[in-house]
Amino acid sequence: MPTTRPRTQVTHTVEIEEALQIARSRWPDESPSALITHLVVAGGRALRGEESRRSAAQSRRIDLVIDQFAGIYPEGYLRELREDWPE
């Protein structure tokens, strides 16, 4: 089919064939090229979700560290400390 978009060739390695077999079980009536499209789109979504989960986990770790140190220094500690500094 004519297109102005770039095309990508994929060699059917053992790993690609395994992925196509898995895709065929989900989309049995699709051509190999359509299966590869499904796999690429599903893989992209999975990676995006993984990145979102990783980012959320990082935020939770940061929040835990902040919570651990909250309240160590009393209110006004820095102001009082700076009062002793020369101008």
Sequence and secondary structure as in RCSB ss.txt:
>XXXX:A:sequence
MPTTRPRTQVTHTVEIEEALQIARSRWPDESPSALITHLVVAGGRALRGEESRRSAAQSRRIDLVIDQFAGIYPE
GYLRELREDWPE
>XXXX:A:secstr
   SS        HHHHHHHHHHHHHSTT  HHHHHHHHHHHHHHHHHHHHHHHHHHHHHHHHHHHHHHTTSS T
THHHHHHHTS  
